[in-house]
Amino acid sequence: MSLTITEYRCKLINLILCARCEEDVKRFINASIKGLKQCKLNGHLILRFVEKTAQDLDAFLPGNRDGQQWSNIRSARMQLVQLKDAMQGPVQAGKVGEPAMAKRPDEE
């Protein structure tokens, strides 16, 4: 039985909360994105997955989590923002998986 995108996101958030360190958080996020790409999910849906995961993490309150979980949440948020920024250019150009390229000063 395959997971829905919402179930996949919930699974990722649970992994983030249980991670032992920042490297585990990054590994879980990168593996989830890689899995979505391997399933040939549309780039806009992957971007939405990243945005929604970040929103869900924003909903957590610091008082409801221990120190490690809160550190994991902050680390995941930073990682997701970086992913979102890297994906926005390629998604708009229809080329998901390629990093957004900055323009050279003479191209502006």
RAZIGI-V56951 format. One record per residue. PSI is psi as a letter, one per 20 degrees, with the letter a starting at -180 (none if undefined). Layout:
psi
PSI
PSI
This chain:
psi
p
q
q
r
h
g
h
g
g
g
g
g
g
h
g
g
h
i
q
h
r
h
h
g
g
g
g
g
g
h
h
g
g
g
g
h
h
h
j
k
q
q
h
h
h
g
g
h
g
g
g
h
g
g
g
h
h
h
i
q
p
h
i
j
q
r
g
g
g
h
g
g
g
g
g
g
g
g
g
h
g
g
g
g
g
h
h
g
g
h
g
h
i
j
m
q
i
p
q
p
p
q
q
q
h
i
i
none
